[in-house]
Amino acid sequence: MKKALTKSGLLVFLSALIIFAAGCSSKTEGSASEKKGNDTITIAWLPNESGQDLEEARTEIGKEIEAATGKKVKHKTTTDYIVAIEAIANGNADMAFLGAQGYIEAHNKNNKVLPVVVPSGESGTLTDAVYYSWLAVNKGDANEYKNGDKFSIDKIAGKKFSFVSTSSTSGFKVPSAGIVDYFSKKSNYKDLKAEDLQEGGKNKFFSEVLFGGSHQGSAVNLLTGKADVAAFCDTCVANYVKLSSGEANTPGAVYQVKQDAAEPFNTLPGKEFELISVTPVLNSPFVVNTKTLSADDQKKIHDVLISDKVTQNEKIFVPADSKFSGLFKMKSGKEHLVEVDDKFFDPIRKLSK
């Protein structure tokens, strides 16, 4: 896979692999191993989805699963990616909503962790089931990252940079792979590796490296001046910012923090940032631990998540004109949760090769 920070090339490649993976998709199978015997299903959430502003959205998903399974749903919110990943891998959680990289790490720890569904793209299919990884700078600094009239990442070397977490797909895996691919073609960076981007300092690629812990945290690192450049994704900050100028998910687009933005943006209303690089990333899955959930519960969860009942629940799939802080936003009206299997995430695995 070409590890480039170009929107069009990667999207074409991802689309081809997604179409292939969709043809191989099958429903999550139950494990013959011992099943959990209690009447509670625990869902682990990454820090990005653990905020108070998304509590009602999490609760609504829990209600749908409770109605389908007859079991009580408990929500396990986290402040660290690894906590959510470990929870689903070691059986302390039965379900989780993870990024592609987080799922791969959990599956590598325990192959009984398998994906169930992902949100579709605007087409209502897996073909365009992507969101976007951004590299952003504060408004007013963007011209420094241009080569002529086009944006370039050449000038990020030596800057203070903020990632999300090393377990984040769009907040580390994809941007670090793109940075390495781009700079390793230059003679002075020919031996650059993703691990070299995790720590800043003298004779390092970045002068300083920060980890926001969440996409929101990485964006705040940028807006408060702690970082010159930051990686974070569009969907995780969508509830807090609005497009100010330019075309959405395109280099040169400017976003502004909403006046009524919730924490951690509540002290930053009106602050603006500009995109210098945009890369499509595979959508995030709901995953289950097939050892702790019975095959019957897995099927019930699968069936309710892809059902019209969930799709038409406006606290799960939020209408485009709604101000409700939800997980999924309707754009075309065709979006819904789509069945997926492990092969769907092979493009992200290839970034490590």
N, C-alpha and C positions, 0 to 999 in steps of 0.2 A: 504494500500500500504506500502510495506517495504521501509522505508526511508533510504536506504543505499547508500554509495558512491562507490558501486561496479558496474562496467560497464555491466557485463553480466546479472545479476539478474534483474536490473531495465529495461534493454532493452527488455528482454523476456516479462516482465509484460506490458510494454508500448505497445509492438507489439500486444499482445493479445487484449488490450483495443482499440488500433487503428483499428484493423480489425473489431471489433464489431461496433465501432463508424462509420466506413466507410459504413457499411451496413445500418446505419440509416440516412446517409447523404441526405440532400435535398437542393435545391437552396434557397438562401436568399429570404424570402418573404417580400413583401412590407407592410408598415404600412397603416392603414386606416386613420391615423392622417394627419394633415396638412403637405404639402410638401413645400420645399424651392422653391421659385418662380424665382430665378435669373438664370443666364446662366453660373455660375462659380461653379466648383467642387474643394473644398479645401482638400488637402491631408496633414495630419500631420505626421511628421517623428520624431522618437526618436533621442536623441543625437548621438547614434551610427551611424545612417545613415544620419546625418545632416551636415557632414563635406564637405568642398569644393571639396575633392577628389571624392566624390560621386555625385556631382552636375549633371554631364552629365548622369549618370545612372538614377537619379530621373527624370530628364527632359525627358528622353526617355520613361519612364513609363507614364509620363504625356501626351506625344504626342500620345501614343497608346489609352489612354482613351479619349483624345480630338477627335481623329479621329472616335472613336466608338460612342461617345455621341453627338458630335457637340457642346460641351461646352468647355469653357476655363478652364484649370486646373491651380490652384494656389498652390504652395508648401509652407507649414508652417514648417520651420525647428525650432528645439528647442535645448535648452541646459539643459533641466530638464525633466525627465520622466513624472512627474506629469502634466507638461504643455501639453504634447501630449495626455495624458490620459483624462485630463479635456476637451481638445478641442473637441475630438470626442464624449465625453459623453454629453457635454452641447450644441452641435450643432454648435460650431465655426469651426469645420471641418466636412466634409462629409465622408471622408475616413481616414484611418491611417494604417501604418504598425507597428504592435506592437508585443512584445513578448507574450507568452501565459499568463503570470501573468498580464501583462499590459492589455491584452484583458479582462481577468476575472474581473479586477478592474473596467474597463470602463463599462462592461456589468452589474456589480453589481450596478453601479451608474445610469445606464440607460439601461434597457433591450431591447431597440430598437437598441442598438449597437450589431451587429452580424457579425460573420466571413464569408468570401466569399471563399477564397482560401489560401492554404499554398504551399510552394515549396515541391515537392515530394522528396523521397529519391532516391538513385542511381538506384533502381529498377523501378522507374517511378510511384510508388504507394505510398499510405499512410503507408504501412507496416514498412518502414524504414525511414519515414519522420522525422528524428532527426538530431540535431547538438549536440555539446558537451560542457558541463560546465567543466572548468578546475580549479584546484587549482595548482598554480605555485609558484616556488621559484627561486631566482637567481641561475644561474649555479655556482656550487662550494659549494652550501649550501644543496644540495639534500640528501647527505648521512646522514644528521642530522634527516631526516624524513624517516628513514628506520628501520625496525625491522628484523634483519637478512639481507637477500637479497631481501626482499620485502618492498615496500613503505607502510608507515603507517601514519595516521594523528594524532597519539597520541601526537606528539611534537608541534602541532600548538597551543595548550593551552599556554597562557601567551605571545604569539607573537604579533607583530604589524600586523594587518590584514586589507586588503582592499577589500571591496565589491564594487559593481557598484551602485546600488540604491535599496531601499527596494521594489521597484516596478519591479525590474528585475527578470526574471525567472531564467536564468542561472548564473546571477551575484549576486543573493541573495536567492531566494526562494528555489531552488534545493540544493545549497551548505549548506545553513543554516539548512534545514531539514535533510540532511545527517549528518552534524556535531552533531546535537541534537540527532538523532537516535543512532549514534555511542557512544557518550560520556554518554548519559543517562543510558546506561547499566552498567556504572561504579558507585560505591557507592558514590564517592565524587561529582558526577555530576548528580545524579539521578533526580534532580528537574530542570535540565537545559531546558530552552525554547528558541525558536528562538529570542524572544525579548531581551533575555540576551546577544545576540551577537551583538546588535546594538550599544553598547557603551562600551568603554574600560576603564581601570583604575584599581586601587587597589581593590582587591577582586572581580574583574570581570574576565570573561573567557579569554578575550584578554587584553593585556596591553594597547593597543590603537586600535581604529577602525576608518578607513577612508572610505569614499565613493567617488569613482572616478567620479561619475556623468554619465559616459559612460564606456563601456568595455575597450575602448582605454585608458581612464583616469585611470582605475584601474590597467591596465598593466603598465602604466607609473609610478604609485605610487610604484610598485614593482621595476621597473628597475632603478628608481632614489634613491632607498634606503629608501623611506618613509615607506614602508611596508616590512615585512619579508615574508609574504605569501599573495597572491592575488587571488581572484576569477574573472574570465572573460571567455568568450567563444571563440571557435575556429573561427567561421565565422566572428566575428566582428573585429578580428585582422589579418585575412588572407591576406588582401591587404598590410600589413606592415611587415610581418615576413615570414621567410621560414624555413622549417624543416632542422635542422643542423645535427642531428643524432637520431637514434632510429626509432621506428614505430609511424606514425602519430596517434594522439588521444589515446596514450597509456602512462601510467606512465613510466617515464624514458626518454621520448622523449625530445629532446632539440631543441628549436627554436631560431633563430637569427633575429634581426631587419635588414631589407634590407638596403643597402647603400643609396638607393634613396627614402627611406620611407618618406611619407608626414607627415605633422603635425598630431598628437603631438609627433610622433616618429622621426622627422627630426633631432633632436639633439642627438639621441641615436643609430646611425648606428653601427652594430656589436655587440651590447649588446645581451646577451643570457639569457634565462630562461629555467627551466626544470619542467616538469609536475610531480606532486606527486599523483594526483587523477584525474580521468576522469569519467564523468557521462553523459549518453545520455539524451537529453531534446527534447520535442516536438517542431517541427518547428514553426516559427512565422507566424501569419496570416495577410493578408490584411483584414481589417474590414470596415464595412460601418455603418453609422447611418441611419437606415431605416425610420426615421421620416423626415430627411432633404433631402433624395434622393427619387425620385419617383420609383415605381416598374419598370418602363420602363428603367430608367437609371441604376438601380441595375442589371437588366438582361443584358444590354449592357456591363456594366463593367465586370460582371461575364463571359460573353461569350468571350470578348476580352482577358481577363487575361488567360483563359484556351486554347486560340486559338494557332494554329501553328505559326501565325504571331508573337506573343509574344515569344513563345518558340524559334523560329528561329532568333529572334532579338539578335545579338551578343553583344549588349550593355545592355541587360537585363539578358540573360543567356550567360555568358562569356565563350568562348572556353577554354579548359584546358591550352592551350599553350599561351593564350593571356595575355598581361601585363595590359590590361584595368582594371581600378578599378570599378568593378560592384557589384551588390547586390548578384547575384547568379552565382555560378561557375559550369560549366559542368564538370562532372567527368566520368560518364559512357556514356553520350550522350543521356540518357533516361529521364533526369530530365525535369520537367515542372511544371507549377502551377496546383494544383489539388483541386477540389471542396471539401469543408469541412463544418461541422456544429458544433454547440456548444458542443455536446457530446464528440467530439474529445479531448477537453481540460480537461475532468474530471480527468485524472491522476494527473494533476497539482493542481486541486481543492483539491484532496485527501491529498495533502501534508500539508494542513492547518488543517486537522482533527486529 
